[in-house]
């Protein structure tokens, strides 16, 4: 469908809500196939298979896989479809997220069995196609092997207990028929057509005569349910039915001409239900739109149907109309993308899905409608460019919300390259080619050296290898990430001191704004030595349907955060509880060299207890390949009456130590505290092997990953002691979010998560949680000799914190923090009016570095800084010369020299 009348481009205004009541009058190509290729593309495909070794390999393997079933006979595959073979049920009834029963009038033909549950979880093994009996329907359900019992005995199982097994089996069968249809189109061999037509006819006739399921609970599920799946976004069978029909069209028109209307109506029933059901304001809308568009592309013109609903109708609906549960592409983009950052308003895992879907729509519009979607939705290139900001230094995405961290998907860059080529955007092509070569190095290799292509018919068309411009070099990672980044539409903030997988540090903070978010307050992830050592917990073993998700993984105690009175919580999934950014240095999103120091402070109103919380996080470099984190968490209820504040920290590893900071024992004892008992969250019940000490001592914890190469990794934690403080070591459920990552140093799914909890009785504002974190290994030991917390002197009352970090090289870092940046606070070697301040002194007492954060005054030995308004100013002695950065004009004294300095984003010499 590359030939499209110019009228389409002129008349379709993407996303106008109910912009026109008429339908698009498009004179689109009438032939089939048209979805993946055209009839004219057959010769090109045959030549590709003949000349390209990779294509020949895909073809041979596809044919062998298909022949395995086609050679069994015309009806062998179709007879294994799970259908209401005997009852011909027209009505299906569900109860919430589970199948209940089927009934209604008897249809003229077998109808499609509806799947068992919304969740895939089941105690039963899915049978192979070879193990299925033909024309199987039994009132008792399915005869399956129980994988939870010894010997896996077979038993009759009600459909409601089979998870998504039924749709999986049917999808596999239809997928084989799709491949057979393609092989018939390509080779003309009759055996492929007869088998493909048999499966298609049985299945589509069964859909035609069956109705949309009815929820007996009259609940939310009724607005989500599809024809074959509990979620319209999982009508995955459409992805196979569309190309099956398209490649087999000529055969069906000849052999099944009397049923062509039934087939079209079955497709339209699916499309209409997807429009009627679903969710408009998140990733669902894009997934729904893909199904609808795929169906539209293989339908005929509106005039061919009695109801006037053909491809123009459905294309118009996607690009031009919005209904309660299906928004136009433009309306959705305006709602979900932050125009300033390009970040989508969901957690990273789902943002990746949405950006990928939008990018694939760019390709689809180019190939099938001849339109450049990026002109209509200009934020799309920015959204693709922003994706690397999610990356930790090991190139894995952040894990907040309902995310399973992984590497970046790289097809988004390929789609943008193809778009740039189609529309002559050379600079765009160069930019996205450099990104693709960086994040997928194999893309630079000759096609023959890129490894085997997927055994799929798409490998011959949209999925075939892309030949890149050899003149464009792979980009550098620092071209695509910044030292700090802040996305308010997902309440997410990042600090980095580099992108070296081994040596760099990164802290990721998130609140709960947007979709697929958790109840987590101000949650933190910490990186070190190649891994996200302090990770987000994940989703749960059975995703959103499991109790572990509802009670633990989505709740405060599974995150690195502070829970108030044991009850902090609020709605998960679509959440509207963001933190507010108070200060951030360097400024968010600025492309400049990494700084030797960075910090942020955010604030949050915890709604359940009406508590105010602030979190100050900093990264402090120690040389070029080491450093540590600062974490100062203040928390108090606005109206008083604080019972307790629980600081949770979870770390990877198999071994944990917890002692006083001087190495002495704390006298930890088994305890039943940290429990649901007392009217607390259920999540506390998931924490076990708990040991407690009541102490006001400073403490030190170590979380160790026992590495296969024996270079064990340890996250070291130092925390200031306080009166009314209780300290816990414990185990929590496994870090499910990381459980799918290959080549981890141990089996994540089999190892409970090491957990540290500090409980402050009463308020935790004037007695905040003050922690220093540092990753180290046996070969790269800790650069911190000791951490202590000197008393802060101030004439004004407030939450004033002092930290003294003694380094193994003899240098000492003095750190101040106050909840009131106008208060004058003083330590032995540092005084300031600031929210955050630091000075580094050598073993001889010489000041080497001074940082004023959100303040107006800093004094250290031989150095002073003054500003008229709160600002961030860094002074750094580098190779014997003083350098500075400043976010506002400032007055500086170094030794006996005075300087009046202007704003400087990057390090400049004092002058």
C-alpha positions in Angstrom: 0.0 0.0 0.0 2.7 2.4 -0.9 0.4 4.2 -3.4 -1.8 6.5 -1.4 -3.8 9.4 -2.8 -2.4 12.8 -1.7 -5.9 13.5 -0.3 -5.0 11.3 2.7 -2.2 13.5 3.7 -4.3 16.6 3.3 -7.4 15.5 5.0 -6.3 13.3 7.9 -5.4 15.5 10.9 -3.8 13.1 13.3 -5.5 12.9 16.6 -8.3 15.5 16.2 -10.9 14.4 18.7 -14.1 13.6 16.7 -12.6 15.9 14.0 -15.0 14.6 11.4 -18.0 12.5 11.4 -17.6 11.3 7.8 -15.2 8.4 6.8 -12.1 8.7 4.8 -12.8 8.1 1.1 -9.4 6.4 0.2 -8.9 4.7 -3.1 -6.3 2.2 -1.8 -4.9 -0.8 -3.7 -7.3 -3.6 -4.0 -5.0 -6.6 -4.4 -3.7 -9.1 -1.9 -1.3 -9.6 -0.3 -0.7 -6.1 0.9 0.1 -6.3 4.6 3.8 -7.5 4.6 4.3 -7.3 0.8 2.5 -7.1 -2.5 2.0 -9.7 -5.2 4.7 -7.9 -7.1 7.0 -8.7 -4.1 6.9 -12.4 -4.7 9.7 -12.4 -7.3 11.8 -10.2 -5.1 11.3 -12.6 -2.1 12.2 -15.6 -4.3 15.4 -13.9 -5.5 16.3 -13.0 -1.9 16.0 -16.6 -0.9 18.0 -17.7 -3.9 20.9 -15.2 -3.4 21.1 -14.5 0.3 22.4 -17.4 2.4 20.6 -16.0 5.5 17.3 -15.9 3.7 17.7 -19.4 2.3 18.5 -20.6 5.8 15.3 -19.0 7.2 13.3 -20.4 4.3 14.5 -24.0 4.8 14.0 -23.9 8.5 10.5 -22.4 8.2 9.5 -25.0 5.6 10.8 -27.9 7.7 9.0 -26.6 10.8 5.8 -26.2 8.8 6.0 -29.5 6.9 6.2 -31.3 10.3 2.4 -30.6 10.6 1.2 -30.0 7.1 2.3 -33.5 6.0 0.0 -35.0 8.7 -3.0 -34.2 6.6 -5.4 -31.4 5.7 -7.4 -31.5 9.0 -4.8 -32.6 11.5 -3.9 -29.1 12.6 -7.5 -27.7 12.5 -8.8 -30.6 14.5 -6.4 -29.7 17.4 -7.8 -26.3 17.7 -9.5 -25.9 21.1 -13.1 -25.3 20.1 -16.5 -25.9 21.5 -16.7 -28.8 19.0 -19.9 -30.4 20.4 -21.8 -27.6 22.2 -21.1 -24.8 19.7 -21.4 -22.4 22.6 -22.2 -18.8 21.6 -21.9 -17.2 25.0 -19.0 -17.2 27.4 -19.1 -16.2 31.0 -16.3 -15.1 33.2 -16.0 -14.2 36.9 -13.5 -11.4 37.1 -10.2 -12.7 35.9 -11.3 -16.4 35.6 -13.3 -18.4 33.1 -16.7 -19.6 34.5 -18.7 -21.4 31.8 -20.0 -21.3 28.3 -23.6 -21.7 26.9 -26.2 -19.8 24.9 -27.8 -20.9 21.7 -26.1 -23.6 19.7 -24.2 -22.0 16.8 -24.3 -23.5 13.3 -20.5 -24.4 13.6 -18.0 -25.0 16.4 -16.9 -21.9 18.2 -13.6 -20.8 19.8 -13.0 -21.8 23.4 -12.2 -18.9 25.6 -9.0 -18.9 27.7 -8.9 -19.9 31.4 -7.6 -16.8 33.2 -6.1 -13.4 32.9 -2.8 -14.6 34.4 -0.6 -17.2 32.8 0.0 -18.9 36.1 -1.1 -22.6 36.3 -0.1 -25.8 38.1 -0.4 -27.7 34.8 1.9 -28.4 31.9 0.8 -27.2 28.5 0.6 -30.2 26.2 2.4 -30.4 22.9 0.3 -30.3 19.8 1.2 -33.9 19.2 -0.4 -34.8 22.5 -3.7 -33.2 21.8 -6.6 -35.4 20.7 -8.6 -34.3 17.7 -11.9 -32.4 18.2 -11.4 -32.4 21.9 -14.2 -30.9 24.1 -15.2 -32.3 27.5 -17.4 -30.9 30.2 -14.6 -31.8 32.7 -12.2 -29.3 31.0 -8.8 -30.4 29.9 -6.8 -33.5 30.7 -3.4 -32.2 31.8 -0.3 -33.2 33.8 0.1 -31.6 37.2 3.6 -30.2 37.4 3.3 -29.6 41.2 2.9 -33.3 42.0 5.5 -36.1 42.0 5.5 -37.9 38.7 3.4 -35.2 37.0 0.2 -37.3 37.0 -2.6 -36.5 34.5 -6.0 -35.3 35.8 -9.1 -33.5 34.5 -8.7 -29.7 35.1 -11.4 -27.1 34.9 -10.7 -24.4 32.3 -10.4 -21.7 35.0 -7.3 -23.4 36.3 -5.4 -23.5 33.0 -4.1 -20.0 32.9 -3.6 -18.7 29.3 -2.9 -22.2 28.0 -5.9 -22.3 25.6 -5.0 -19.2 23.7 -1.4 -20.3 23.6 -2.3 -23.6 21.9 -4.7 -21.9 19.4 -2.2 -19.2 18.7 0.5 -21.8 17.9 -1.8 -23.6 15.5 -2.9 -20.4 13.7 0.8 -19.4 13.6 1.7 -22.6 11.7 -1.2 -22.0 9.4 0.1 -18.5 8.7 3.5 -19.9 7.7 1.7 -22.5 5.5 -0.2 -19.7 3.8 3.0 -17.8 3.1 4.6 -21.0 1.6 1.6 -21.5 -0.6 1.8 -17.9 -1.9 5.6 -18.3 -2.5 5.7 -21.8 -4.0 2.1 -22.6 -5.1 2.2 -26.0 -3.4 -1.4 -27.0 -2.8 -0.8 -28.9 0.5 0.0 -25.6 2.2 -3.1 -23.9 1.1 -5.5 -26.7 2.1 -4.0 -26.9 5.6 -3.9 -23.2 6.1 -7.5 -22.8 4.8 -8.8 -25.5 7.1 -7.4 -23.8 10.2 -8.4 -20.4 9.1 -12.0 -21.4 8.2 -12.6 -23.3 11.4 -11.2 -20.6 13.6 -12.7 -17.5 12.0 -16.1 -19.2 11.6 -15.9 -20.0 15.3 -15.1 -16.4 16.2 -17.9 -15.1 14.0 -20.5 -17.2 15.8 -19.2 -16.5 19.3 -20.0 -13.4 21.4 -17.8 -11.2 23.6 -17.5 -12.8 27.1 -19.7 -11.5 29.9 -18.4 -10.8 33.4 -20.8 -12.2 36.0 -19.2 -9.9 38.5 -20.2 -6.9 36.5 -16.7 -5.5 37.2 -13.8 -3.7 35.6 -12.8 -6.9 33.7 -15.8 -6.4 31.4 -14.1 -3.3 30.0 -10.9 -5.2 29.3 -11.9 -8.5 27.9 -11.2 -9.6 24.3 -12.6 -12.2 22.1 -9.8 -14.7 22.8 -8.0 -13.3 25.8 -8.9 -11.6 29.1 -7.2 -8.5 27.8 -7.8 -6.9 24.4 -4.1 -6.2 24.3 -3.4 -9.9 24.2 -5.5 -10.7 21.2 -2.2 -12.0 19.8 -3.8 -14.4 17.4 -4.7 -11.4 15.2 -0.9 -11.0 14.5 -1.1 -14.4 12.8 -4.6 -14.3 11.3 -3.9 -11.1 9.4 -1.0 -12.3 7.3 -2.6 -15.8 7.0 -5.7 -14.2 5.4 -3.6 -11.8 3.3 -1.4 -14.5 1.8 -4.2 -16.9 1.4 -6.8 -14.5 0.0 -6.8 -15.6 -3.6 -7.3 -19.3 -2.5 -10.0 -18.4 0.0 -11.8 -16.2 -2.6 -11.8 -19.1 -5.0 -12.6 -22.0 -2.6 -14.6 -20.3 0.1 -16.2 -17.4 -1.7 -19.5 -17.8 0.2 -17.7 -17.3 3.5 -15.6 -14.2 2.7 -18.2 -12.0 4.4 -18.1 -14.2 7.5 -14.3 -13.9 7.7 -14.5 -10.1 7.3 -17.2 -9.8 9.9 -15.2 -11.9 12.3 -12.2 -9.6 11.9 -14.4 -6.6 12.4 -16.0 -8.1 15.5 -12.5 -8.3 17.0 -11.7 -4.7 15.9 -14.9 -3.3 17.3 -14.5 -5.0 20.6 -10.9 -3.7 20.9 -12.2 -0.2 20.3 -15.0 -0.7 22.9 -12.8 -2.2 25.5 -9.3 -1.5 26.9 -7.5 1.4 28.4 -6.9 4.7 26.5 -4.3 6.5 28.6 -1.3 4.1 28.5 0.6 1.4 26.6 -2.7 -0.5 26.1 -3.9 2.1 23.6 -0.9 1.5 21.3 -1.2 -2.2 21.5 -5.0 -2.0 20.7 -4.2 0.4 17.8 -1.8 -2.1 16.3 -4.4 -4.8 16.2 -7.0 -2.5 14.7 -4.6 -1.1 12.1 -3.5 -4.6 11.1 -7.1 -5.7 10.6 -7.8 -2.5 8.7 -5.0 -3.0 6.2 -6.4 -6.3 5.0 -10.1 -5.3 4.8 -11.6 -4.0 1.7 -13.0 -0.5 1.1 -16.0 0.7 3.1 -18.3 0.4 0.1 -17.8 -3.4 0.0 -19.6 -3.9 3.3 -23.2 -3.5 4.1 -22.4 -1.7 7.3 -20.0 0.6 5.5 -17.2 -0.3 7.9 -14.1 -1.2 5.9 -10.5 -0.1 6.0 -11.1 3.6 5.6 -13.4 3.5 8.6 -10.9 1.8 10.9 -7.9 3.8 9.7 -9.9 7.0 10.3 -10.8 5.8 13.7 -7.2 5.4 14.7 -5.8 8.5 13.2 -8.7 10.9 13.4 -11.1 9.8 16.2 -11.1 9.2 19.9 -13.6 7.3 22.0 -13.8 6.6 25.7 -11.3 3.6 25.5 -9.5 4.2 22.2 -7.7 7.5 21.7 -6.2 8.8 18.5 -2.4 8.4 18.2 -1.9 12.2 18.5 -4.1 12.6 21.6 -2.3 9.8 23.3 1.1 11.3 22.5 0.0 14.7 23.8 -1.2 13.0 27.0 1.8 10.7 27.7 5.0 12.2 26.4 6.9 15.0 28.2 7.7 17.4 25.4 10.7 18.7 27.2 12.4 15.4 28.0 10.7 12.9 25.6 10.0 10.5 28.5 6.7 8.6 28.4 4.5 8.6 31.5 5.0 5.0 32.6 7.8 2.9 34.2 10.8 2.1 32.1 9.7 -1.4 31.1 6.4 -0.1 29.7 7.8 3.1 28.3 10.1 0.9 26.2 6.9 -0.8 24.8 5.2 2.4 24.0 8.2 4.1 22.3 8.7 0.9 20.4 5.1 0.8 19.3 5.1 4.4 18.2 8.4 3.9 16.3 6.8 0.8 14.5 3.8 3.0 13.7 6.2 5.4 12.1 7.4 2.5 9.9 3.9 1.3 9.2 2.7 4.7 8.1 5.8 5.1 5.9 5.3 1.7 4.2 1.5 1.5 4.0 0.2 5.1 4.1 3.0 7.1 2.7 2.9 9.5 5.6 5.7 10.8 7.9 4.2 10.3 11.3 7.0 12.2 13.0 5.7 15.4 11.4 2.3 14.9 12.9 3.8 13.8 16.3 7.2 15.6 16.5 8.0 14.3 20.0 8.7 10.8 18.6 12.3 11.3 17.6 13.0 13.0 20.9 11.4 10.0 22.7 13.7 7.6 20.9 16.7 9.7 21.7 15.8 9.9 25.4 15.7 6.1 25.9 19.4 5.8 26.9 18.8 8.0 29.9 17.2 5.0 31.6 20.6 3.2 31.5 22.8 2.3 34.5 26.5 2.1 33.6 26.2 -1.6 32.9 23.7 -0.6 30.1 20.7 -2.1 31.9 17.6 0.1 32.4 16.4 1.3 35.7 14.0 -1.0 37.5 11.4 1.2 39.1 7.7 0.4 38.9 6.6 -2.7 37.0 9.9 -3.1 35.2 12.0 -6.1 34.4 15.3 -4.4 33.7 17.0 -5.3 30.4 19.1 -3.8 27.7 17.6 -1.2 25.4 15.5 -2.5 22.5 17.3 -1.4 19.4 14.5 -1.8 16.8 13.4 1.7 17.6 16.6 3.1 16.0 16.1 0.9 12.9 12.6 2.3 12.5 13.9 5.8 12.7 16.7 5.2 10.2 14.2 3.8 7.7 11.9 6.8 8.3 14.8 9.2 7.7 15.8 7.4 4.5 12.2 7.4 3.2 11.9 11.2 3.7 15.4 12.3 2.9 16.4 13.4 6.5 20.1 12.8 6.3 21.1 14.2 9.7 18.4 12.1 11.4 19.7 9.0 9.6 23.2 9.7 10.7 22.1 10.3 14.3 20.1 7.1 14.7 22.6 5.0 12.7 25.3 6.1 15.3 22.9 5.1 18.1 22.1 1.7 16.5 25.7 0.9 16.0 26.5 1.8 19.7 23.7 -0.2 21.2 23.7 -3.1 18.7 27.3 -3.5 17.6 26.3 -6.5 15.4 24.4 -4.1 13.2 27.7 -2.9 11.8 28.8 -6.3 10.7 28.2 -7.6 7.2 24.8 -9.4 7.0 26.4 -12.8 6.7 28.2 -12.3 10.0 25.2 -11.1 12.1 24.1 -14.6 13.2 21.0 -16.4 12.2 17.8 -14.4 11.4 14.6 -15.4 13.2 12.7 -18.2 11.6 9.7 -16.0 10.8 8.0 -14.8 7.6 8.7 -11.2 8.8 12.4 -11.9 8.3 11.8 -11.6 4.5 10.1 -8.3 4.8 10.1 -5.6 7.5 12.5 -7.7 9.6 15.2 -8.3 7.0 18.7 -7.0 7.8 19.2 -3.3 7.5 22.3 -2.2 5.6 23.8 0.8 7.4 25.9 3.7 6.1 29.5 2.5 6.6 30.7 6.1 6.9 28.8 6.7 10.2 30.7 5.6 13.2 29.1 4.2 16.4 28.2 6.9 18.9 29.7 7.3 22.3 27.5 6.5 25.3 28.1 10.0 26.8 26.5 11.5 23.7 23.2 10.1 24.9 23.2 10.4 28.7 23.8 13.3 31.0 25.3 13.6 34.5 21.8 14.3 35.9 18.3 13.8 34.4 14.9 14.6 35.7 11.5 13.5 34.3 8.7 15.0 36.3 5.9 13.1 34.5 7.2 9.9 36.0 8.8 11.5 39.1 12.2 10.1 38.3 15.7 11.5 38.9 19.2 10.3 38.1 22.7 11.2 39.2 25.8 9.7 37.5 29.5 10.3 37.8 30.2 8.4 34.6 29.2 5.4 32.5 32.1 3.0 33.2 30.5 -0.3 34.0 33.1 -1.2 36.6 33.9 2.1 38.3 31.1 4.6 37.9 28.3 5.3 40.4 24.7 6.1 39.7 21.7 6.7 41.9 18.1 6.5 40.6 15.3 8.0 42.6 11.6 7.6 41.8 8.3 8.6 43.2 5.0 7.3 42.0 3.7 9.3 39.1 2.3 7.8 35.9 1.3 4.2 35.1 2.6 0.9 36.3 4.0 2.5 39.4 4.3 1.2 43.0 3.5 2.7 46.4 7.1 3.5 47.3 7.5 7.0 48.5 11.0 8.3 47.6 12.6 5.1 46.4 16.3 4.6 45.6 18.4 2.3 43.4 22.2 2.3 43.8 24.8 1.0 41.4 28.3 -0.3 41.9 30.9 -2.6 40.4 28.9 -3.7 37.4 25.6 -4.3 39.1 22.5 -2.5 40.5 23.5 -3.5 44.0 20.6 -1.7 45.7 17.7 -2.6 43.3 14.0 -2.2 43.1 12.3 -5.5 44.0 10.3 -6.1 40.8 6.8 -7.2 40.1 6.2 -10.6 41.6 6.2 -14.2 40.5 2.8 -14.0 38.8 2.9 -10.4 37.8 -0.1 -8.2 38.9 -2.5 -11.1 39.7 -0.4 -12.5 42.5 -0.8 -11.8 46.2 3.0 -11.2 46.4 2.6 -8.2 44.0 -0.4 -6.8 45.8 0.9 -7.3 49.3 4.7 -7.0 49.0 6.4 -6.1 45.7 4.2 -3.0 45.0 4.4 -1.7 48.6 6.8 0.5 50.6 8.7 -2.3 52.5 10.0 -3.9 49.2 11.7 -0.6 48.2 14.6 1.3 49.4 12.5 4.0 51.1 11.0 5.0 54.5 7.7 3.7 55.7 5.8 5.7 58.3 4.0 4.0 61.2 4.1 0.8 59.3 1.2 1.9 57.1 2.5 4.1 54.3 0.7 3.3 51.1 -1.5 4.6 48.3 -3.0 3.3 45.0 -0.6 1.4 42.8 -0.6 1.0 39.0 -1.9 4.4 37.9 -0.5 6.6 40.6 -0.4 10.3 41.2 2.1 10.6 44.0 5.2 12.3 42.8 8.0 13.9 44.7 9.0 17.5 44.1 12.5 18.4 43.1 14.0 21.0 45.4 17.6 21.2 44.1 19.8 19.3 41.7 23.5 19.8 40.8 24.5 19.7 38.0 21.3 21.0 36.4 19.0 18.3 34.9 19.7 17.2 31.3 22.7 19.5 30.7 25.3 17.9 28.4 28.6 18.7 30.2 31.5 16.7 31.6 30.9 14.6 34.7 31.4 16.5 37.9 33.4 15.3 40.9 30.4 15.9 43.1 26.6 15.9 42.5 23.6 16.0 44.7 19.9 16.3 44.8 17.1 16.9 47.3 13.5 16.0 46.8 10.5 16.2 49.0 7.3 14.1 49.3 4.0 14.2 51.1 3.2 10.7 52.2 -0.6 10.7 52.0 -1.6 7.8 54.3 0.1 9.3 57.4 0.2 12.9 56.2 3.9 12.9 56.6 6.6 15.1 55.1 9.7 13.5 53.8 12.8 14.8 52.1 15.7 12.8 50.7 19.1 14.3 50.0 21.4 12.1 47.8 24.9 12.8 46.7 27.8 11.2 44.8 31.3 12.1 45.9 34.2 11.1 43.8 37.4 9.7 45.3 39.9 9.8 42.4 39.0 8.6 39.0 37.7 5.2 39.8 36.1 5.3 43.2 33.6 7.2 45.2 30.7 6.9 47.6 27.0 7.9 48.1 25.4 10.2 50.7 21.8 9.5 51.7 20.1 11.7 54.2 16.4 10.9 54.7 14.2 13.1 56.9 10.6 12.1 57.8 7.9 13.3 60.2 4.2 13.5 60.4 2.8 17.0 59.8 0.4 16.8 62.7 2.7 14.9 65.1 1.9 11.7 66.8 4.7 9.8 65.0 5.0 6.2 66.1 7.9 5.1 64.0 9.7 5.5 60.7 11.2 2.5 59.1 14.2 2.9 56.7 14.4 0.0 54.3 17.5 -0.9 52.2 17.7 -4.1 50.1 20.9 -5.3 48.4 22.0 -8.1 46.2 24.3 -10.8 47.7 24.4 -14.0 49.6 26.0 -12.8 52.8 25.3 -9.8 55.2 27.1 -8.5 58.2 25.8 -5.9 60.7 27.9 -4.5 63.5 28.6 -1.3 65.3 30.7 1.1 63.3 33.8 0.2 65.4 33.3 -3.5 64.5 31.9 -4.6 67.9 28.8 -6.8 68.1 25.4 -5.2 68.4 23.9 -8.2 70.2 21.3 -8.9 67.4 18.6 -11.2 68.6 15.8 -13.0 66.7 12.6 -11.0 66.8 9.0 -11.0 65.7 9.0 -7.2 65.1 8.6 -5.9 61.5 5.2 -7.6 61.3 1.7 -7.1 60.1 0.7 -7.5 63.8 0.0 -4.1 65.1 -2.2 -3.1 62.1 0.7 -2.7 59.8 1.0 -3.5 56.1 0.8 -7.1 54.9 4.2 -6.5 53.3 5.9 -6.8 56.7 4.9 -10.4 56.9 7.0 -11.2 53.9 10.2 -10.2 55.8 11.8 -13.1 57.7 14.9 -14.3 59.5 14.7 -11.1 61.4 17.2 -10.1 64.0 17.1 -6.9 66.1 19.2 -4.7 68.3 18.0 -1.6 70.2 21.0 0.7 70.1 22.0 4.3 69.7 25.4 3.3 68.2 26.6 4.2 64.7 26.4 1.0 62.7 28.1 -0.6 59.7 26.6 -3.2 57.3 28.2 -5.2 54.5 26.3 -6.9 51.7 28.5 -9.3 49.8 28.0 -11.0 46.4 30.2 -14.1 46.3 31.5 -13.9 42.8 32.4 -16.8 40.6 35.8 -15.2 39.9 36.4 -14.9 43.7 36.6 -11.0 43.4 33.6 -10.6 45.8 31.6 -7.4 45.6 30.5 -5.7 48.8 28.2 -2.7 49.3 29.4 -1.0 52.5 26.9 0.9 54.5 27.6 3.3 57.4 24.6 4.8 59.4 24.5 7.3 62.2 23.1 6.1 65.4 20.3 7.9 67.3 18.3 7.6 70.5 15.2 5.5 70.0 16.8 3.6 67.1 16.3 -0.1 66.4 18.4 -1.9 63.8 17.4 -5.1 62.0 19.0 -7.6 59.7 16.6 -9.7 57.7 15.7 -11.5 54.5 13.0 -10.4 52.0 11.6 -12.2 48.9 13.9 -12.6 46.0 14.6 -9.6 43.7 12.1 -10.6 41.1 12.9 -7.7 38.8 16.4 -9.0 38.1 15.5 -12.7 38.0 15.2 -12.8 34.2 18.7 -11.4 33.6 21.2 -13.9 32.3 24.8 -14.3 33.5 24.1 -12.9 37.0 26.7 -14.1 39.5 24.2 -16.2 41.3 20.6 -17.4 40.9 18.6 -14.4 41.8 15.3 -16.3 41.9 16.6 -18.8 44.4 18.2 -16.2 46.8 16.3 -14.1 49.3 17.2 -10.4 49.2 19.5 -9.2 52.0 17.6 -6.5 53.9 18.6 -3.8 56.4 16.0 -1.9 58.4 16.5 1.0 60.8 13.5 1.9 62.9 13.3 5.3 64.5 10.8 5.6 67.3 9.0 8.9 67.1 9.9 11.4 64.4 12.8 11.0 62.1 13.3 14.6 61.0 15.6 16.0 63.7 16.9 12.4 64.0 17.1 11.6 60.3 18.5 8.5 58.7 22.1 9.5 57.7 23.9 6.9 55.6 27.1 6.6 53.5 27.2 3.8 50.9 30.3 2.6 49.1 30.8 -0.4 46.7 34.1 -2.2 46.8 35.6 -5.5 45.8 38.4 -7.7 47.1 40.7 -6.4 44.4 39.4 -2.8 44.7 39.0 -2.4 48.5 37.1 0.3 50.2 38.6 3.8 50.0 36.9 4.8 53.2 38.8 4.3 56.5 36.0 5.4 58.8 32.8 7.4 59.0 31.7 9.4 62.0 29.1 12.1 62.7 30.5 15.1 64.6 28.1 17.4 66.4 26.8 20.4 64.4 26.9 23.7 66.2 24.2 26.2 65.3 22.3 28.9 67.2 19.2 28.0 65.3 17.3 24.8 65.9 16.8 22.5 63.0 17.7 19.2 61.4 21.4 19.7 61.1 23.7 16.8 60.1 27.4 16.5 60.1 29.5 13.7 58.5 33.2 13.1 58.6 34.5 10.6 56.0 38.1 9.6 56.5 39.6 8.2 53.4 42.3 5.6 53.2 44.6 8.1 51.2 44.7 10.4 54.2 42.2 12.9 53.0 39.1 13.8 55.0 35.7 14.9 53.7 33.6 17.1 55.9 29.9 17.3 55.1 27.1 19.4 56.3 23.4 19.3 55.7 20.5 21.3 57.1 16.8 21.4 56.5 17.0 25.2 56.5 19.7 26.6 54.2 19.6 30.0 56.0 20.8 28.5 59.3 24.4 28.9 60.1 25.9 25.5 60.8 29.4 24.7 61.9 31.7 21.7 62.1 35.4 21.7 63.2 36.6 22.2 59.6 33.6 23.5 57.8 30.8 26.0 58.3 28.0 27.0 56.0 24.6 28.4 55.4 23.4 25.7 52.9 21.3 22.7 52.4 24.4 20.7 51.6 28.1 21.6 51.9 31.3 19.6 51.6 35.0 20.3 51.9 37.9 17.9 51.4 41.1 18.4 53.3 44.4 16.7 52.8 46.3 14.8 55.6 48.2 18.1 56.2 45.0 20.1 56.5 45.0 21.8 53.1 41.6 22.4 51.5 41.5 20.5 48.2 37.8 20.9 47.3 34.8 22.9 48.6 31.2 22.7 47.5 28.3 25.0 48.5 25.0 23.4 47.7 21.8 25.5 47.7 23.5 28.0 50.0 24.9 31.5 50.4 28.0 31.0 52.5 30.8 28.5 53.0 33.9 28.8 55.1 36.8 26.2 55.3 40.5 26.5 55.9 41.9 28.9 53.3 38.6 29.1 51.3 35.4 31.0 51.5 32.3 31.4 49.2 29.6 34.0 49.3 26.5 34.4 47.1 23.6 36.8 47.3 21.0 34.1 46.7 21.1 30.3 47.3 23.3 28.7 44.6 25.6 25.8 43.9 29.3 26.6 43.8 32.2 24.1 43.4 35.9 24.9 44.1 38.3 22.2 43.0 42.1 22.2 43.2 43.2 20.4 40.0 46.8 19.9 39.1 47.8 22.7 41.4 45.3 25.1 40.0 41.9 26.2 41.4 38.9 25.6 39.2 35.2 26.4 39.8 31.6 26.1 38.6 28.8 28.3 39.8 25.1 28.5 39.2 25.0 32.2 40.2 27.5 35.0 40.5 29.6 34.5 43.6 32.5 36.0 45.6 35.3 33.6 46.4 38.4 33.9 48.6 41.3 31.4 48.2 44.2 32.1 50.5 44.6 35.8 50.3 43.2 36.2 46.8 39.7 37.5 46.2 37.6 36.7 43.1 34.3 37.9 41.8 33.0 35.1 39.6 30.3 34.8 37.0 28.1 31.8 36.2 30.0 28.8 34.9 28.4 25.5 34.0 31.7 23.7 33.4 35.0 23.8 35.4 36.8 27.1 34.7 40.0 28.5 36.2 39.7 31.1 38.9 40.4 34.5 37.4 
